[in-house]
């Protein structure tokens, strides 16, 4: 085998190759359909354009997916992140709406701190149910997924709370160094999580708990505390994402805010290469997966695909991405294309001959 073929196989075998290839293919298809898709312009010192919108709109999903990555790496799942988004956004907007001066910076920080504190309590609740009581993660978080959406409705009293706060609006629509502030918030969270999980032993501990919790316990790792921690981190990420979602529209809707974001987050984690069975996790892959999902959503709107078929279109693309990433599928598909039959099973007579006396 030549060096060129070896390098090509190594490149194709990299875990991020196919997600990057899919993202590039979607951008190319959108550019062909609409030539100005990748155009970026400067207006009042700020960058605008579809690529900037994709980055800005993917920021909440990146935050939720980062927390979900840590949870999934321990062998768990968190279905409550969408409800936590709605609760945190509802609490912040309710507090701001009742303030005499909605543009007061200290008041906005107080609202954010209150909402974040409630989210941490909800994350701790999930952690207790899973790590201490021993309820299955999908059941434990499903409880808060359902009850949390009702709690958000109680906070908003079934109404849409509207606000007119410049500082709060900046979380979702503000700019910093010509780029949307939401991009820097998501980037900061990603760097912070990466620093704690890749520059310390925490990441290895989380992966070991997901790989084999009992072996980790026997090795001296307090696996219960690790599981508790990842659910708290997931809730914190969801709360910040809830601030962005509600800041984008300057209102809180307890029913619609963060709806189904947990499913998109799980898809982003899986597309990024993290196994749902737990163990090794890939933060960079998760971020790439979130960008793919947001690009896909933007493509659906840009190509004027009807809402009735949009979800089906997204499902087909996601399935295709997951299949392309699967080494077993690629190997089987490649063998069929080459016409190479699978190796024959050894005959019973030969198996008897190979058994030592």
GIFENZI-V59296 format. One record per residue. N is the residue number from 0. RES is the residue in three letters. SS is DSSP state (hx for helix, st for strand, lp for the rest). NEAR is the number of other ideal C-beta (glycine too) atoms within 10 Angstrom. D_FIRST is the distance of its C-alpha to the first C-alpha in whole Angstrom. Layout:
# GIFENZI-V59296
n->N res->RES ss->SS near->NEAR d_first->D_FIRST
n->N res->RES ss->SS near->NEAR d_first->D_FIRST
This chain:
# GIFENZI-V59296
n->0 res->UNK ss->lp near->7 d_first->0
n->1 res->UNK ss->lp near->7 d_first->4
n->2 res->UNK ss->hx near->7 d_first->7
n->3 res->UNK ss->hx near->8 d_first->8
n->4 res->UNK ss->hx near->9 d_first->6
n->5 res->UNK ss->hx near->10 d_first->7
n->6 res->UNK ss->hx near->10 d_first->10
n->7 res->UNK ss->hx near->12 d_first->11
n->8 res->UNK ss->hx near->11 d_first->11
n->9 res->UNK ss->hx near->10 d_first->13
n->10 res->UNK ss->hx near->9 d_first->15
n->11 res->UNK ss->hx near->11 d_first->16
n->12 res->UNK ss->hx near->11 d_first->16
n->13 res->UNK ss->lp near->12 d_first->19
n->14 res->UNK ss->lp near->16 d_first->22
n->15 res->UNK ss->lp near->14 d_first->24
n->16 res->UNK ss->hx near->14 d_first->21
n->17 res->UNK ss->hx near->20 d_first->23
n->18 res->UNK ss->hx near->23 d_first->26
n->19 res->UNK ss->hx near->14 d_first->26
n->20 res->UNK ss->hx near->13 d_first->24
n->21 res->UNK ss->hx near->22 d_first->27
n->22 res->UNK ss->hx near->18 d_first->30
n->23 res->UNK ss->hx near->10 d_first->29
n->24 res->UNK ss->hx near->10 d_first->29
n->25 res->UNK ss->hx near->18 d_first->32
n->26 res->UNK ss->hx near->17 d_first->34
n->27 res->UNK ss->hx near->12 d_first->32
n->28 res->UNK ss->hx near->14 d_first->34
n->29 res->UNK ss->hx near->19 d_first->37
n->30 res->UNK ss->hx near->14 d_first->37
n->31 res->UNK ss->hx near->9 d_first->37
n->32 res->UNK ss->hx near->12 d_first->40
n->33 res->UNK ss->lp near->14 d_first->42
n->34 res->UNK ss->lp near->9 d_first->41
n->35 res->UNK ss->lp near->9 d_first->43
n->36 res->UNK ss->lp near->19 d_first->41
n->37 res->UNK ss->lp near->13 d_first->39
n->38 res->UNK ss->lp near->12 d_first->42
n->39 res->UNK ss->st near->10 d_first->44
n->40 res->UNK ss->st near->10 d_first->47
n->41 res->UNK ss->st near->10 d_first->50
n->42 res->UNK ss->st near->8 d_first->53
n->43 res->UNK ss->lp near->7 d_first->55
n->44 res->UNK ss->lp near->8 d_first->53
n->45 res->UNK ss->st near->15 d_first->51
n->46 res->UNK ss->st near->16 d_first->47
n->47 res->UNK ss->st near->16 d_first->47
n->48 res->UNK ss->st near->16 d_first->45
n->49 res->UNK ss->hx near->20 d_first->43
n->50 res->UNK ss->hx near->16 d_first->40
n->51 res->UNK ss->hx near->18 d_first->43
n->52 res->UNK ss->hx near->13 d_first->44
n->53 res->UNK ss->hx near->19 d_first->41
n->54 res->UNK ss->hx near->21 d_first->41
n->55 res->UNK ss->hx near->21 d_first->44
n->56 res->UNK ss->hx near->19 d_first->45
n->57 res->UNK ss->hx near->25 d_first->42
n->58 res->UNK ss->hx near->27 d_first->43
n->59 res->UNK ss->hx near->31 d_first->45
n->60 res->UNK ss->hx near->27 d_first->42
n->61 res->UNK ss->hx near->29 d_first->40
n->62 res->UNK ss->hx near->31 d_first->43
n->63 res->UNK ss->hx near->32 d_first->43
n->64 res->UNK ss->hx near->35 d_first->40
n->65 res->UNK ss->hx near->27 d_first->39
n->66 res->UNK ss->hx near->30 d_first->42
n->67 res->UNK ss->hx near->32 d_first->41
n->68 res->UNK ss->hx near->29 d_first->38
n->69 res->UNK ss->hx near->31 d_first->39
n->70 res->UNK ss->hx near->31 d_first->41
n->71 res->UNK ss->hx near->28 d_first->39
n->72 res->UNK ss->hx near->28 d_first->37
n->73 res->UNK ss->lp near->28 d_first->40
n->74 res->UNK ss->lp near->18 d_first->39
n->75 res->UNK ss->lp near->26 d_first->42
n->76 res->UNK ss->lp near->21 d_first->43
n->77 res->UNK ss->lp near->32 d_first->46
n->78 res->UNK ss->lp near->23 d_first->47
n->79 res->UNK ss->lp near->28 d_first->50
n->80 res->UNK ss->hx near->35 d_first->49
n->81 res->UNK ss->hx near->27 d_first->50
n->82 res->UNK ss->hx near->28 d_first->53
n->83 res->UNK ss->hx near->36 d_first->53
n->84 res->UNK ss->hx near->32 d_first->52
n->85 res->UNK ss->hx near->30 d_first->55
n->86 res->UNK ss->hx near->32 d_first->58
n->87 res->UNK ss->hx near->34 d_first->57
n->88 res->UNK ss->hx near->30 d_first->57
n->89 res->UNK ss->hx near->26 d_first->60
n->90 res->UNK ss->hx near->26 d_first->62
n->91 res->UNK ss->hx near->30 d_first->61
n->92 res->UNK ss->hx near->30 d_first->62
n->93 res->UNK ss->hx near->18 d_first->65
n->94 res->UNK ss->hx near->20 d_first->66
n->95 res->UNK ss->hx near->26 d_first->66
n->96 res->UNK ss->hx near->17 d_first->68
n->97 res->UNK ss->lp near->12 d_first->71
n->98 res->UNK ss->lp near->15 d_first->71
n->99 res->UNK ss->lp near->6 d_first->73
n->100 res->UNK ss->lp near->11 d_first->71
n->101 res->UNK ss->lp near->20 d_first->67
n->102 res->UNK ss->lp near->14 d_first->66
n->103 res->UNK ss->lp near->14 d_first->67
n->104 res->UNK ss->hx near->12 d_first->64
n->105 res->UNK ss->hx near->9 d_first->65
n->106 res->UNK ss->hx near->19 d_first->66
n->107 res->UNK ss->hx near->24 d_first->63
n->108 res->UNK ss->hx near->12 d_first->61
n->109 res->UNK ss->hx near->15 d_first->63
n->110 res->UNK ss->hx near->26 d_first->62
n->111 res->UNK ss->hx near->21 d_first->59
n->112 res->UNK ss->hx near->12 d_first->60
n->113 res->UNK ss->hx near->15 d_first->62
n->114 res->UNK ss->hx near->25 d_first->59
n->115 res->UNK ss->hx near->19 d_first->56
n->116 res->UNK ss->hx near->13 d_first->58
n->117 res->UNK ss->hx near->20 d_first->59
n->118 res->UNK ss->hx near->26 d_first->55
n->119 res->UNK ss->hx near->17 d_first->55
n->120 res->UNK ss->hx near->11 d_first->57
n->121 res->UNK ss->hx near->25 d_first->56
n->122 res->UNK ss->hx near->29 d_first->52
n->123 res->UNK ss->hx near->15 d_first->54
n->124 res->UNK ss->hx near->19 d_first->56
n->125 res->UNK ss->hx near->29 d_first->52
n->126 res->UNK ss->hx near->25 d_first->51
n->127 res->UNK ss->hx near->15 d_first->54
n->128 res->UNK ss->hx near->20 d_first->54
n->129 res->UNK ss->hx near->26 d_first->50
n->130 res->UNK ss->hx near->23 d_first->50
n->131 res->UNK ss->hx near->11 d_first->54
n->132 res->UNK ss->hx near->8 d_first->55
n->133 res->UNK ss->lp near->9 d_first->52
n->134 res->UNK ss->lp near->16 d_first->52
n->135 res->UNK ss->lp near->12 d_first->49
n->136 res->UNK ss->hx near->21 d_first->47
n->137 res->UNK ss->hx near->13 d_first->47
n->138 res->UNK ss->hx near->12 d_first->51
n->139 res->UNK ss->hx near->25 d_first->52
n->140 res->UNK ss->hx near->28 d_first->50
n->141 res->UNK ss->hx near->16 d_first->52
n->142 res->UNK ss->hx near->15 d_first->55
n->143 res->UNK ss->hx near->23 d_first->55
n->144 res->UNK ss->hx near->18 d_first->53
n->145 res->UNK ss->hx near->13 d_first->56
n->146 res->UNK ss->hx near->13 d_first->59
n->147 res->UNK ss->hx near->24 d_first->57
n->148 res->UNK ss->hx near->19 d_first->57
n->149 res->UNK ss->hx near->12 d_first->61
n->150 res->UNK ss->hx near->20 d_first->62
n->151 res->UNK ss->hx near->27 d_first->61
n->152 res->UNK ss->hx near->17 d_first->63
n->153 res->UNK ss->hx near->11 d_first->66
n->154 res->UNK ss->hx near->19 d_first->65
n->155 res->UNK ss->hx near->24 d_first->65
n->156 res->UNK ss->lp near->10 d_first->68
n->157 res->UNK ss->lp near->10 d_first->66
n->158 res->UNK ss->lp near->11 d_first->66
n->159 res->UNK ss->st near->14 d_first->64
n->160 res->UNK ss->st near->23 d_first->65
n->161 res->UNK ss->st near->12 d_first->64
n->162 res->UNK ss->lp near->23 d_first->65
n->163 res->UNK ss->lp near->12 d_first->65
n->164 res->UNK ss->lp near->23 d_first->63
n->165 res->UNK ss->hx near->13 d_first->62
n->166 res->UNK ss->hx near->19 d_first->60
n->167 res->UNK ss->hx near->26 d_first->59
n->168 res->UNK ss->hx near->19 d_first->58
n->169 res->UNK ss->hx near->16 d_first->56
n->170 res->UNK ss->hx near->22 d_first->53
n->171 res->UNK ss->hx near->22 d_first->52
n->172 res->UNK ss->hx near->17 d_first->53
n->173 res->UNK ss->lp near->17 d_first->53
n->174 res->UNK ss->st near->19 d_first->51
n->175 res->UNK ss->st near->13 d_first->50
n->176 res->UNK ss->lp near->10 d_first->49
n->177 res->UNK ss->lp near->12 d_first->49
n->178 res->UNK ss->st near->15 d_first->46
n->179 res->UNK ss->st near->24 d_first->48
n->180 res->UNK ss->hx near->19 d_first->49
n->181 res->UNK ss->hx near->29 d_first->47
n->182 res->UNK ss->hx near->18 d_first->44
n->183 res->UNK ss->hx near->15 d_first->45
n->184 res->UNK ss->hx near->22 d_first->46
n->185 res->UNK ss->hx near->27 d_first->43
n->186 res->UNK ss->hx near->15 d_first->41
n->187 res->UNK ss->hx near->11 d_first->44
n->188 res->UNK ss->hx near->20 d_first->43
n->189 res->UNK ss->hx near->18 d_first->40
n->190 res->UNK ss->hx near->11 d_first->40
n->191 res->UNK ss->hx near->11 d_first->42
n->192 res->UNK ss->hx near->21 d_first->41
n->193 res->UNK ss->hx near->15 d_first->37
n->194 res->UNK ss->hx near->12 d_first->39
n->195 res->UNK ss->hx near->15 d_first->41
n->196 res->UNK ss->hx near->21 d_first->38
n->197 res->UNK ss->hx near->11 d_first->35
n->198 res->UNK ss->lp near->9 d_first->38
n->199 res->UNK ss->lp near->10 d_first->40
n->200 res->UNK ss->lp near->11 d_first->39
n->201 res->UNK ss->hx near->17 d_first->41
n->202 res->UNK ss->hx near->20 d_first->37
n->203 res->UNK ss->hx near->12 d_first->36
n->204 res->UNK ss->hx near->20 d_first->39
n->205 res->UNK ss->hx near->28 d_first->39
n->206 res->UNK ss->hx near->18 d_first->36
n->207 res->UNK ss->hx near->22 d_first->37
n->208 res->UNK ss->hx near->27 d_first->40
n->209 res->UNK ss->hx near->27 d_first->38
n->210 res->UNK ss->hx near->17 d_first->35
n->211 res->UNK ss->lp near->15 d_first->38
n->212 res->UNK ss->hx near->18 d_first->42
n->213 res->UNK ss->hx near->9 d_first->44
n->214 res->UNK ss->hx near->12 d_first->41
n->215 res->UNK ss->hx near->20 d_first->42
n->216 res->UNK ss->hx near->14 d_first->45
n->217 res->UNK ss->hx near->10 d_first->45
n->218 res->UNK ss->lp near->11 d_first->43
n->219 res->UNK ss->lp near->6 d_first->46
n->220 res->UNK ss->lp near->18 d_first->45
n->221 res->UNK ss->lp near->14 d_first->48
n->222 res->UNK ss->hx near->22 d_first->46
n->223 res->UNK ss->hx near->17 d_first->49
n->224 res->UNK ss->hx near->12 d_first->49
n->225 res->UNK ss->hx near->21 d_first->46
n->226 res->UNK ss->hx near->24 d_first->46
n->227 res->UNK ss->hx near->20 d_first->49
n->228 res->UNK ss->hx near->20 d_first->48
n->229 res->UNK ss->hx near->28 d_first->45
n->230 res->UNK ss->hx near->29 d_first->47
n->231 res->UNK ss->hx near->19 d_first->50
n->232 res->UNK ss->hx near->22 d_first->47
n->233 res->UNK ss->hx near->31 d_first->46
n->234 res->UNK ss->hx near->30 d_first->50
n->235 res->UNK ss->hx near->19 d_first->50
n->236 res->UNK ss->hx near->30 d_first->47
n->237 res->UNK ss->hx near->31 d_first->48
n->238 res->UNK ss->hx near->29 d_first->52
n->239 res->UNK ss->hx near->26 d_first->50
n->240 res->UNK ss->hx near->33 d_first->49
n->241 res->UNK ss->hx near->34 d_first->52
n->242 res->UNK ss->hx near->26 d_first->54
n->243 res->UNK ss->hx near->24 d_first->51
n->244 res->UNK ss->hx near->28 d_first->52
n->245 res->UNK ss->hx near->30 d_first->55
n->246 res->UNK ss->hx near->26 d_first->56
n->247 res->UNK ss->hx near->18 d_first->54
n->248 res->UNK ss->hx near->17 d_first->57
n->249 res->UNK ss->lp near->19 d_first->59
n->250 res->UNK ss->st near->19 d_first->60
n->251 res->UNK ss->st near->30 d_first->60
n->252 res->UNK ss->st near->23 d_first->59
n->253 res->UNK ss->lp near->26 d_first->59
n->254 res->UNK ss->lp near->13 d_first->58
n->255 res->UNK ss->lp near->14 d_first->55
n->256 res->UNK ss->lp near->28 d_first->54
n->257 res->UNK ss->lp near->27 d_first->51
n->258 res->UNK ss->lp near->15 d_first->51
n->259 res->UNK ss->lp near->10 d_first->47
n->260 res->UNK ss->hx near->25 d_first->46
n->261 res->UNK ss->hx near->24 d_first->45
n->262 res->UNK ss->hx near->13 d_first->43
n->263 res->UNK ss->hx near->24 d_first->41
n->264 res->UNK ss->hx near->34 d_first->40
n->265 res->UNK ss->hx near->23 d_first->39
n->266 res->UNK ss->hx near->23 d_first->36
n->267 res->UNK ss->hx near->30 d_first->35
n->268 res->UNK ss->hx near->30 d_first->34
n->269 res->UNK ss->hx near->20 d_first->32
n->270 res->UNK ss->hx near->25 d_first->31
n->271 res->UNK ss->lp near->25 d_first->30
n->272 res->UNK ss->lp near->20 d_first->28
n->273 res->UNK ss->lp near->27 d_first->31
n->274 res->UNK ss->lp near->16 d_first->32
n->275 res->UNK ss->lp near->13 d_first->35
n->276 res->UNK ss->lp near->10 d_first->35
n->277 res->UNK ss->lp near->21 d_first->35
n->278 res->UNK ss->lp near->18 d_first->33
n->279 res->UNK ss->lp near->14 d_first->31
n->280 res->UNK ss->lp near->25 d_first->32
n->281 res->UNK ss->lp near->18 d_first->31
n->282 res->UNK ss->hx near->23 d_first->33
n->283 res->UNK ss->hx near->14 d_first->31
n->284 res->UNK ss->hx near->23 d_first->30
n->285 res->UNK ss->hx near->29 d_first->33
n->286 res->UNK ss->hx near->22 d_first->35
n->287 res->UNK ss->hx near->22 d_first->32
n->288 res->UNK ss->hx near->31 d_first->33
n->289 res->UNK ss->hx near->27 d_first->36
n->290 res->UNK ss->hx near->22 d_first->36
n->291 res->UNK ss->hx near->23 d_first->34
n->292 res->UNK ss->hx near->24 d_first->37
n->293 res->UNK ss->hx near->22 d_first->39
n->294 res->UNK ss->hx near->22 d_first->37
n->295 res->UNK ss->hx near->21 d_first->38
n->296 res->UNK ss->hx near->17 d_first->41
n->297 res->UNK ss->hx near->19 d_first->42
n->298 res->UNK ss->hx near->23 d_first->40
n->299 res->UNK ss->hx near->18 d_first->42
n->300 res->UNK ss->hx near->10 d_first->45
n->301 res->UNK ss->hx near->15 d_first->44
n->302 res->UNK ss->lp near->13 d_first->43
n->303 res->UNK ss->lp near->7 d_first->47
n->304 res->UNK ss->lp near->14 d_first->45
n->305 res->UNK ss->lp near->8 d_first->49
n->306 res->UNK ss->hx near->8 d_first->49
n->307 res->UNK ss->hx near->7 d_first->49
n->308 res->UNK ss->hx near->11 d_first->46
n->309 res->UNK ss->hx near->16 d_first->44
n->310 res->UNK ss->hx near->11 d_first->44
n->311 res->UNK ss->hx near->10 d_first->42
n->312 res->UNK ss->hx near->15 d_first->40
n->313 res->UNK ss->hx near->18 d_first->39
n->314 res->UNK ss->hx near->11 d_first->38
n->315 res->UNK ss->hx near->11 d_first->36
n->316 res->UNK ss->hx near->17 d_first->34
n->317 res->UNK ss->hx near->20 d_first->34
n->318 res->UNK ss->hx near->10 d_first->33
n->319 res->UNK ss->hx near->11 d_first->30
n->320 res->UNK ss->hx near->23 d_first->29
n->321 res->UNK ss->hx near->14 d_first->29
n->322 res->UNK ss->hx near->13 d_first->27
n->323 res->UNK ss->hx near->15 d_first->24
n->324 res->UNK ss->hx near->20 d_first->24
n->325 res->UNK ss->lp near->13 d_first->24
n->326 res->UNK ss->hx near->9 d_first->20
n->327 res->UNK ss->hx near->8 d_first->22
n->328 res->UNK ss->hx near->12 d_first->23
n->329 res->UNK ss->hx near->15 d_first->20
n->330 res->UNK ss->hx near->10 d_first->18
n->331 res->UNK ss->hx near->12 d_first->21
n->332 res->UNK ss->hx near->13 d_first->21
n->333 res->UNK ss->hx near->10 d_first->17
n->334 res->UNK ss->hx near->12 d_first->18
n->335 res->UNK ss->hx near->11 d_first->21
n->336 res->UNK ss->hx near->8 d_first->20
n->337 res->UNK ss->hx near->8 d_first->17
n->338 res->UNK ss->lp near->6 d_first->20
n->339 res->UNK ss->lp near->9 d_first->18
n->340 res->UNK ss->lp near->8 d_first->21
n->341 res->UNK ss->lp near->8 d_first->22
n->342 res->UNK ss->lp near->6 d_first->22
n->343 res->UNK ss->lp near->6 d_first->25
n->344 res->UNK ss->lp near->8 d_first->28
n->345 res->UNK ss->lp near->10 d_first->29
n->346 res->UNK ss->lp near->9 d_first->32
n->347 res->UNK ss->hx near->8 d_first->35
n->348 res->UNK ss->hx near->8 d_first->36
n->349 res->UNK ss->hx near->9 d_first->33
n->350 res->UNK ss->hx near->10 d_first->33
n->351 res->UNK ss->hx near->8 d_first->37
n->352 res->UNK ss->hx near->9 d_first->35
n->353 res->UNK ss->hx near->8 d_first->33
n->354 res->UNK ss->lp near->6 d_first->35
n->355 res->UNK ss->lp near->3 d_first->37
n->356 res->UNK ss->lp near->2 d_first->40
